[in-house]
Amino acid sequence: MKPITPLEAARRELLRRDQALRGSGHHGSNGAGYIDLTNSSFSAGGLSFPEPWYQASWERWRARREYRPSGAGDHETRQGIARYLEADGLPAGPDQILLTSGSSVSYSLIFQHLREEHPRRNALVALPVPGYPLLEEVVTSAGLSPLGYHLSPREGFSCLAPAIETVLRHDPLALVLVSPNNPTGAIYPPEELRELFRVCSLRGCSLLCDEVFSSFRPPGTALPRPATFARESELPLFTLNGLSKLCAAPEVKLGWIAIHGAPAPVDRARDRLDTLHDTYLTVSGFAEAAGLIFLSPEAASDRETLARTVGRRRSLARELLATLPQTSFPGEFTPGGGIHLPFRLEATFCAHRFGTLDDEAIAIRLLHETGVLVHPGYLYGLDRSVTGELDPWFVATCLNREETLSRGFHRLAQGIPGTVSPDDSCPEIPLPGET
């Protein structure tokens, strides 16, 4: 079991005191209490897919109630996902799609397949850094070793050069590409993806494309995809997505893998993944019904409404971030999508204001002084070994309601220079080590 970090201990104590204040009649987090600017829960931000679609899914499942176990998943649901993907610019037939209960299961199945298919290759999986911390654990649990390729803020978090260098130098079994990236929001241009896919194909490195944040991109824009270049590839390319972010429905537990390449290797990979998944059969009948209903053309307007709402909140969060003193973004980089926003504080200022450049220590101080939680950058791999600079990095999210975002960033704007007003104060908590 991983130990509780000092920041998490401080967060729990503040939350406990905030809840106690609310229980005694104070405003708590609705007023001057704890604000979580790391929130990645759609429901906590008041975002959910409309109830009628859940009801329709339930009724469809109840009307059938016939258990037909399949490692690939319900054929009609896969047809519906194929129609959705084609409308979104990723043509795929239902026989190229395999249903799972989420991206972690999808990754695990693919890694197991690749280990069996290529037993003599290095047991390395190249992961983007900064990136989602859970990916390392998924790789490790599959008996493989994670290997980071560093996305430099000085280069706008571009993936091309570091990913290609990693493939050529270390010859990994697979490389994971996340677009939009988590947490940078970077969306990679087609020319970079074409070259990356070419190099991976030449070196026999399987490419896994994680698109879970694909719907949260600038409206009216197409998402560049390596699968566009994989139609005749002898090395299958795997694309992962699911309802969790796409429809703000993580509780439904439905993900999928789309496989692209030449027909024979695609068929071989699909059949093997089908067999592997047949051991577990992780997808419920309700989830399969929801996949068909939630991704139907009739639900398109509600999917678009969700994406627009998240986009509006992301724009607001970025505007508010720009008002924080002593903060900056990398060069002219603008996050293209996703729900996270990385930012940095100027090193000299931090040394004088906080007496440290340690991102977690600064995050604890800000939580202590303002009641606002932001993630220290190291949780995502945004440390000096990656950024090449002394400035400490932090990550905020944009899923909170607009009013909560405004209050949270307003407090940070006052708290960073140390000018939090009494009206904006939070329940005082001891810093780690204080009694």
C-alpha positions in Angstrom: 0.0 0.0 0.0 1.3 3.4 -0.9 1.9 5.8 2.0 -0.3 8.9 2.3 1.6 12.0 1.0 1.9 15.1 3.2 -0.3 16.9 0.7 -3.0 14.3 0.9 -2.9 14.3 4.7 -3.3 18.1 4.7 -6.2 17.8 2.2 -8.0 15.3 4.3 -7.6 17.3 7.4 -8.9 20.5 5.7 -11.8 18.6 4.2 -12.7 17.1 7.7 -12.7 20.6 9.3 -14.6 22.1 6.3 -17.3 19.4 6.7 -17.4 20.0 10.5 -18.0 23.7 9.8 -20.8 22.9 7.4 -22.4 20.6 9.9 -22.4 23.4 12.5 -24.1 25.8 10.2 -21.2 27.5 8.5 -21.0 27.9 4.7 -18.1 25.4 4.4 -17.0 24.7 0.8 -20.0 26.7 -0.5 -18.5 29.8 1.1 -15.0 30.1 2.5 -14.0 26.5 2.9 -12.1 23.9 0.8 -12.0 24.2 -3.0 -10.6 21.3 -5.0 -9.1 22.6 -8.2 -7.8 19.1 -8.9 -11.4 17.7 -9.3 -11.6 15.2 -12.2 -15.1 14.0 -11.3 -17.8 15.1 -13.8 -20.6 14.6 -11.2 -18.8 16.7 -8.6 -18.8 19.5 -11.3 -22.5 19.0 -11.9 -21.9 17.3 -15.2 -23.8 14.1 -16.2 -25.3 12.6 -19.3 -29.1 13.2 -19.4 -31.2 10.7 -17.4 -33.4 9.7 -20.3 -30.4 7.9 -22.0 -29.8 5.9 -18.8 -33.5 5.0 -18.7 -33.5 4.0 -22.4 -30.3 1.8 -21.8 -31.9 0.2 -18.8 -35.1 -0.6 -20.7 -33.2 -2.0 -23.7 -31.2 -4.2 -21.4 -34.3 -5.4 -19.5 -36.1 -6.1 -22.7 -33.4 -8.5 -23.9 -31.9 -10.0 -20.7 -30.3 -12.8 -22.8 -26.8 -13.5 -21.8 -24.6 -14.1 -24.8 -21.0 -14.2 -23.6 -18.5 -12.9 -26.0 -14.9 -11.7 -25.6 -15.3 -9.1 -28.3 -18.6 -7.9 -26.9 -22.1 -7.4 -28.3 -22.1 -7.1 -32.1 -24.8 -4.5 -32.3 -23.0 -2.3 -29.7 -19.8 -2.7 -31.7 -21.7 -1.6 -34.8 -23.0 1.5 -33.0 -19.4 2.3 -31.8 -18.2 1.9 -35.4 -20.8 4.3 -36.7 -19.8 6.8 -34.0 -16.1 6.5 -34.8 -16.6 6.9 -38.5 -18.6 10.1 -37.9 -15.8 11.3 -35.7 -13.2 10.7 -38.4 -11.9 7.2 -37.5 -13.4 4.6 -39.9 -13.6 1.1 -38.3 -15.8 -1.9 -38.9 -17.4 -3.7 -35.9 -15.0 -6.6 -36.4 -12.1 -4.2 -35.6 -13.6 -3.3 -32.3 -13.5 -5.1 -28.9 -15.4 -4.0 -25.9 -14.0 -3.9 -22.4 -15.0 -2.4 -19.0 -12.6 0.5 -19.3 -9.2 1.7 -20.5 -7.2 0.0 -17.8 -8.6 -3.4 -18.9 -8.0 -2.4 -22.6 -4.3 -1.6 -21.8 -3.9 -4.9 -19.9 -5.3 -7.0 -22.6 -3.2 -5.3 -25.3 0.0 -5.7 -23.2 -0.7 -9.4 -22.6 -1.3 -9.9 -26.3 1.9 -8.1 -27.3 4.0 -10.1 -24.7 2.8 -13.3 -26.2 3.1 -12.1 -29.8 6.6 -10.8 -29.4 8.3 -12.8 -26.6 11.8 -11.9 -27.7 11.4 -8.1 -27.7 12.3 -5.8 -24.8 9.6 -5.8 -22.1 9.6 -2.0 -22.3 6.6 0.3 -22.8 7.3 3.9 -23.7 5.0 6.3 -21.9 4.7 10.1 -22.2 6.1 12.2 -19.4 4.3 14.3 -18.2 1.5 11.8 -18.2 -1.2 10.1 -16.3 0.4 8.3 -13.3 -1.9 5.3 -13.4 -0.3 4.2 -16.8 2.9 3.2 -15.0 1.0 1.0 -12.6 -0.9 -0.7 -15.5 2.3 -1.4 -17.3 4.0 -2.8 -14.2 1.0 -5.0 -13.4 1.3 -6.5 -16.8 4.8 -7.6 -16.0 6.4 -4.9 -18.3 8.6 -2.0 -17.5 7.6 1.6 -18.1 10.0 3.9 -19.9 9.3 7.6 -20.1 9.8 9.8 -23.2 10.0 13.4 -22.0 7.7 16.1 -23.5 9.5 19.4 -23.0 7.5 22.5 -22.3 10.1 24.5 -24.2 9.0 22.6 -27.3 5.3 23.0 -26.6 5.2 19.4 -25.2 5.7 18.0 -28.7 5.9 14.2 -28.8 7.8 13.7 -32.1 11.5 14.0 -31.2 11.5 12.4 -27.8 9.2 9.6 -28.9 11.3 8.7 -32.0 14.5 9.0 -30.0 13.1 6.5 -27.4 12.0 4.1 -30.1 15.4 4.2 -31.9 17.5 4.0 -28.7 15.6 1.5 -26.6 13.5 -0.6 -29.0 10.5 -0.8 -26.8 7.7 -3.4 -27.2 5.1 -0.6 -27.4 4.7 3.2 -27.3 1.7 4.9 -25.8 0.5 8.1 -27.3 -2.1 10.2 -25.5 -3.9 12.8 -27.5 -5.2 15.1 -26.2 -2.4 14.6 -23.7 -3.1 14.3 -20.0 -2.2 16.7 -18.4 -0.8 19.1 -21.0 -3.8 19.1 -23.4 -1.5 18.9 -26.4 -3.0 17.7 -29.6 -0.3 16.5 -32.1 -0.3 17.5 -35.8 -0.7 15.0 -38.6 2.8 15.4 -39.9 4.3 14.4 -36.5 2.0 11.4 -36.2 2.8 10.2 -39.7 6.5 10.3 -38.9 6.1 8.7 -35.5 4.0 5.9 -37.0 6.6 5.3 -39.8 9.4 4.9 -37.3 7.4 2.7 -35.0 6.4 0.5 -37.9 10.0 0.2 -39.1 11.2 -0.8 -35.6 8.3 -3.2 -34.9 7.1 -1.0 -32.0 3.4 -1.3 -31.5 1.6 2.1 -31.2 -1.3 2.5 -28.6 -3.3 5.6 -29.1 -5.3 6.8 -26.0 -8.1 9.1 -27.1 -10.2 9.2 -23.9 -10.2 13.1 -24.0 -10.9 13.2 -27.7 -14.3 14.9 -27.4 -12.8 17.8 -25.4 -11.0 19.6 -28.2 -11.7 22.8 -30.1 -15.2 22.7 -31.6 -15.4 21.9 -35.3 -11.9 20.5 -35.5 -10.8 17.0 -36.5 -8.5 15.0 -34.2 -5.3 14.0 -36.0 -4.9 10.2 -35.6 -2.0 7.8 -36.5 -4.7 5.3 -37.5 -5.1 7.3 -40.6 -1.7 6.0 -41.8 -2.1 2.4 -40.6 -4.5 0.9 -43.2 -2.0 -1.4 -44.8 0.3 -1.8 -41.9 1.5 -5.3 -40.9 1.9 -4.0 -37.4 -1.6 -3.4 -35.9 -2.3 0.0 -34.3 -4.6 0.1 -31.2 -6.9 3.0 -30.4 -8.5 3.2 -26.9 -11.5 5.2 -25.8 -14.7 4.8 -23.7 -17.8 6.3 -22.2 -16.0 7.5 -19.1 -15.0 10.9 -20.4 -16.9 10.9 -23.7 -20.3 10.8 -22.0 -19.3 11.7 -18.4 -20.2 8.2 -17.5 -17.3 6.4 -15.7 -19.8 4.4 -13.6 -21.1 2.6 -16.7 -17.7 1.0 -17.2 -17.5 0.7 -21.0 -14.4 1.1 -23.0 -13.3 -0.2 -26.4 -10.2 -1.0 -28.5 -10.2 -0.2 -32.2 -7.6 -2.1 -34.2 -6.2 -0.7 -37.5 -3.8 -2.2 -40.1 -3.8 -4.7 -42.9 -6.6 -7.3 -42.7 -4.6 -10.3 -41.7 -2.7 -8.9 -38.7 -5.9 -7.0 -37.6 -7.8 -10.3 -37.6 -5.1 -12.1 -35.7 -4.9 -9.4 -33.0 -8.7 -9.2 -32.7 -9.0 -13.0 -32.4 -6.3 -13.1 -29.7 -7.7 -10.2 -27.7 -11.2 -11.9 -28.0 -9.7 -15.1 -26.5 -7.9 -13.3 -23.7 -10.9 -11.2 -22.8 -13.2 -14.3 -22.8 -11.4 -15.4 -19.7 -12.8 -12.4 -17.8 -15.8 -11.1 -19.7 -15.7 -7.7 -17.9 -18.5 -6.0 -19.8 -22.0 -6.0 -18.4 -25.2 -6.2 -20.5 -26.3 -2.8 -19.2 -22.9 -1.3 -20.3 -23.3 -2.8 -23.8 -26.8 -1.3 -24.0 -25.6 2.1 -22.8 -22.8 2.0 -25.4 -25.3 1.7 -28.2 -27.7 4.3 -26.8 -25.2 6.9 -25.6 -23.3 6.9 -28.9 -26.4 6.9 -31.1 -27.0 9.8 -33.5 -30.0 10.7 -31.4 -27.7 11.4 -28.4 -25.2 13.5 -30.4 -26.6 16.9 -29.3 -26.2 15.9 -25.6 -22.6 14.7 -26.3 -21.9 18.0 -28.0 -23.5 20.0 -25.1 -21.2 18.2 -22.7 -18.1 18.9 -24.8 -19.1 22.6 -25.2 -19.6 22.9 -21.4 -16.2 21.4 -20.6 -14.6 23.6 -23.4 -16.2 26.7 -21.9 -14.9 25.9 -18.4 -11.5 25.1 -19.8 -11.4 28.5 -21.5 -12.5 30.2 -18.2 -9.9 28.3 -16.2 -7.2 29.4 -18.6 -8.3 33.0 -18.4 -8.3 32.9 -14.7 -4.9 31.2 -14.6 -3.5 34.0 -16.7 -4.4 36.4 -13.9 -2.4 34.6 -11.2 0.8 36.5 -10.2 4.2 35.0 -11.0 2.7 32.3 -13.2 3.3 31.4 -16.8 2.7 28.9 -19.5 5.4 27.3 -21.7 6.1 29.8 -24.5 3.1 30.2 -26.8 1.7 26.8 -26.0 -2.1 26.7 -25.7 -3.7 23.4 -24.5 -5.7 22.0 -27.3 -8.0 19.9 -25.2 -8.6 17.7 -22.2 -9.6 18.8 -18.7 -6.2 19.7 -17.2 -4.1 22.9 -17.2 -0.5 22.9 -16.2 1.2 26.1 -15.0 4.4 27.1 -13.3 5.5 29.6 -10.7 8.6 31.7 -11.1 11.5 30.1 -9.2 13.0 33.3 -7.7 9.6 34.4 -6.4 9.0 31.0 -4.9 12.3 31.0 -3.1 11.5 34.3 -1.5 7.8 33.8 -0.9 7.8 30.1 0.2 11.4 29.5 1.1 11.5 26.5 -1.2 11.2 25.3 -4.8 9.6 22.0 -3.9 6.2 21.8 -5.6 4.5 19.7 -3.0 5.7 21.9 -0.2 4.3 24.9 -2.0 1.0 23.2 -2.8 0.7 22.4 0.9 1.3 26.0 1.8 -1.3 27.2 -0.6 -3.8 24.7 0.7 -3.0 25.8 4.2 -3.3 29.5 3.5 -6.1 29.6 0.9 -8.0 26.3 1.2 -7.4 25.6 -2.5 -5.9 22.4 -3.7 -3.8 22.2 -6.8 -1.7 19.2 -7.8 2.1 19.5 -7.6 3.6 18.9 -11.0 5.7 15.9 -9.9 2.5 13.8 -9.7 2.4 13.9 -13.5 6.1 13.8 -14.0 6.5 17.6 -14.4 9.7 17.9 -12.5 13.1 19.3 -13.3 14.4 16.2 -15.1 11.6 16.8 -17.6 11.2 20.5 -17.7 14.9 21.4 -17.5 14.1 24.4 -15.4 13.9 25.4 -11.7 10.4 26.8 -11.9 8.0 24.5 -9.9 5.0 23.2 -11.9 1.4 22.6 -10.8 -1.7 21.2 -12.5 -5.3 22.4 -12.1 -8.5 21.0 -13.7 -11.5 22.7 -15.3 -14.4 20.4 -14.4 -15.7 22.5 -11.5 -18.7 24.8 -12.0 -17.8 28.3 -13.2 -18.5 29.9 -9.9 -16.2 27.5 -8.1 -13.5 28.0 -10.6 -13.7 31.8 -10.2 -13.6 31.6 -6.4 -10.7 29.1 -6.4 -8.5 31.0 -8.8 -9.4 34.3 -7.0 -8.2 32.9 -3.8 -5.0 31.7 -5.5 -4.5 35.1 -7.0 -4.5 36.6 -3.5 -2.8 33.6 -1.8 0.2 33.3 -4.1 1.7 36.7 -3.1 0.4 36.2 0.5 -2.5 38.6 0.5 -5.6 36.4 1.3 -8.3 38.6 2.8 -10.2 37.5 5.9 -13.4 37.0 3.8 -11.5 34.5 1.6 -9.9 32.6 4.4 -10.3 28.9 5.1 -10.4 26.7 8.2 -6.9 26.8 9.5 -5.0 23.5 9.5 -1.6 22.7 10.8 1.2 22.3 8.3 2.8 18.8 8.3 5.0 18.5 11.3 3.1 21.1 13.3 1.2 20.2 16.5 
